[in-house]
Amino acid sequence: MEVRNIAPDVGATLTAGVLHSAAEQIGTLTSDSPELNSLVEMAARTQYNNTPGYPSDCPTREQGGWTGDASISAEAGLAHIDLTGVYRNWLADVALDAQPDGGIVGVSPNLLGPEGVQPADPVWGSAMTEIPWQTWWATGDASIITELLPAMHRWADWQVNALDDGIVTRADISYGADWLAFEQTPPVLLQTGAVVTSLRQLADLEEAAGAPHEAALRREQADAVVEGRAGTCATTSSSPGATIHKARTPSPSSPGWPSPQTTSS
């Protein structure tokens, strides 16, 4: 809050109010460390500050529904606060904002018109599987899964079709590496890992929704990406009209392909 142009001899009283989604705090932690207790309290307050009806990236600057920010904070947010209603409502908007090819945009809701649409990134858009998976894991409620399965199917197919030689090369954009790491992970490796994670999470969600065949297909897709197995990473029958793409066996010269000696899955 900033107040200007008040004369030095004029007194003023300000009353501040708290504004956030109506979400109950459900998780607390108390220890014999005052510093730790303060950190936990500040984490919960930060989550409330960033929940004005949707998960925002910050309450003071962009105030946007960035899908990557929402995704990375979901596990911690659900540990502090009952965000199931917030996530359910917001993800319905994210699904409506999806691109015709299934790509999940970087910010939702988009309030800047067609020119302001943030393109799909395999990491940021993974909110479409990450948050339903985290919500289901935290609550055991599978209802959010069935509501979003069509959008999740299209998103997973979009991710698969962004692959070439077992790595992501056809994404619309990269919003960067893992920003807070001391040593940066190359974006192509981060994006490819996000595809594997999304496919495995979707497999879990399909199974929870009573679709074991679809779950097996998604796990097969994830394994094909990890192994670079030729001819097995194809879109599933759950998405009529989807383009079939095969993950070809990588060559030694494939840029960004993780070396078995230096990475693990």
N, C-alpha and C positions, 0 to 999 in steps of 0.2 A: 504494500500500500504506500502511495506517495501523495503527500498533501503540499500544495504550493500556494504562494501569494497570501499567506496569513501574516498580518502585521505582528511585530514582536510583542506588542502590548495586548494582543487579543488572545483570550483563552479558548481552547477548543476541546471538546470531548468526542472521542471516536469509539464506536462500538463495532467490533468485528464479529461476523458470524461464520459458522462452518458450513460449507456447502459440498455435499458429495452424495453419491447414490445411497439409497436406504439399504445398506448391507451390514449385517450384524458381525461384530468381531467374535470369532469362534476359537481362536488360538491364542494362548498366552504362554509366556515363559518367564519364570522368576528364578533368579540364582543369587548367590552370595557376592556377585560381581556387579557393582553399580554401573560400571561401564557397559557390560553386556546387557543389563536390563534396559539401559537408555537406548542402546542400538536396536533392541527388539521393539521398543516403543516407537522409536523414530521410523523403523521400517513399516510398521502398521500405519502410522500417520502419513507416511509418504504414499502408501498404497491408496489411502482415502483421498489424498490430495490429487491423485491421478485417476480418480474414478468419478468424473462428473456425468455419469450416465453411460459412459463407455471407458475402456482403458486407454488413457492418453499417454503420450511420451513424456510430457512435463507440464506442470500447471501454470508456468509463467511465460513460456516463449512460444513454441509452435502449437502446443495444446492439440495435437493431432492424434488420430487413432492409428498410429503406426503399428502394422501387424507384427513386425519383428519385436518391437518393445513389449507389446502385449504378450507375445509368445514366451519370451525369455523370463518374464516376471510372473507367469501364471502359477507355477508350482509354489513359489513363496507367497503369492497373493492368496491362494486358496488355503494355505496353512494359517494365515492370519484372519481372513475375512470370508464370509459366505458370499462368494462372487458368482454363484451358479446362475442366478437370474441375470446379472449384468452380462456375463459371457453369452448366455443363450440369446439374449436380445441383440447384442452387438454382432455375434457371428451370423445371425440371420441377415443383418445389413451387409456384412462382408460377402456373404453368398450372393446377395442381390447385386453387389458391385463387381462381381467377378466378370472377367472378360469373356467374350463369346467362346474362346478356345479353352476355357477353364482356368486360366491364370488368375491368381489372387493378387489384387493390387496392393501396393505398399501402404496406402492410407485409406481407411474407411471409417466413417463416411467421408466421401469426397465432396467438399463444399466449394471447389474452385472451378467447376465446369469441366468440359472435355479436355481443355488444354492443361488442366491441373492434375490429371490422372497420373499416379505414380505407377510405373510398370511393374510387372511381376518378377520377383526374385525368388529362387527356390528356397532360400533361407527364410525370408520375411513371410512369404506366403504360407509357410509351414504352420502358421497359426491355425490354419483350417483343420489340421490333424492334431497338432500339439495340444491346443487348449481343450478340445473335446476329450482327448486322451487323459490329460491331467485332471479334468473335471470328473470323468468317470472313475479314475483311479482314486481320487480323494473322497468321492461320495458314493460310489457304487450305482449311481443312477444312470441307466442306459438310455433314457428318453432323449437326451440331447444328441445321441448318436443317430437314431433313426431319422430325426429331423434334418440332419446335415449330411447324411450319407450321399445323396445325389451330388452335392457340391464337393464332397471329399473325393468321390469317384473321379469327377472331372479334373480336380486339382492333381490327383495322383497320376492320371493319364498325361496331364500337361508336363509334370515333372519327368516322367519316363521319356516323353518325346523331346525333352531338352537334352537328352543324352546323346553322345557320339563317342564311339570307342570306349564306352563304359564310364565316361565322365561328362559333366555338364559343359556343353559348349554352345547351346542354343537358347540360353536364358535371355529374357528381354533386357535385363540389367543386372549389375551387381552393386549392392549398396555398401560393399566393402568387406573387410575381414572381421574377425572377432575383435572389436574395437578396444576392449579393455585388457587384452592379453599383452604380457611383456614381450612375447615373441609372436608375431603375426602369422596366422595360418593363411596360406594362399587362398583367395576367394574361390577358385575352382574346386579346391579340395573341400572347403567348407560347404559349398553348394552341393557337391556330390554326396557328402556325408548327410546333408539335410534330406536328400532324396531317399537315401536308405532308411533314415530314421522315420520319415513320413510313411513310407511303405510298411514298415514293421508296426508302426502305431495303428495304421489303418487296418492291418491284419488283426491286431488285438481287438479293435472296435468292431470289425466284421464278425469276429467270433462271439463277442459279447452280444451282438445283435441277432445271433442265430444264423449266421451265414458262413459255415465252416469251409465250403468250397471256395468262396471268394477270398476268405482269409488265407487259404493255402496258396491261391494264385498270387496274392500280394507278397507273401513271404518268398515265393519263388522269384518274383521280380526283384525283391531286395537282395536275395542271394546272388542273382545274376549280375547285378550292379557290382557287388563286392568282388565277385570272382571274374568279372569280365567275360562271362560265358556267352558264346555266340548263339544267337537265335532264340533266346529264351525270355528276354525282357520285352514282352509284348503287352499291350493294353488288354484289359479283361473284358469279358462279355457283359459286365455291369454297365458299360457306357456305350450304348448303341451309336454306331457311326464314328467311333473314335478311330484315329489313325493308328495303325500298328507300326511300331518302331522296334527294331532289334538292336540290342547292345552287342556290337561286334567285338571280337577279341582284340585287345589293345596291342599296338605295336610298340617296340622299345622307344620309338621317337614320339609317341603320343604326349603332347604337352600336359604337364600337371598330373599324369597318372601316378598314384602313390606307389612307392616301392615297397615290396613285401618285407624288406629288411628294416624299413624305418617307420612303418605304420602298422596298425593292427585294427581289426574291426570287431 
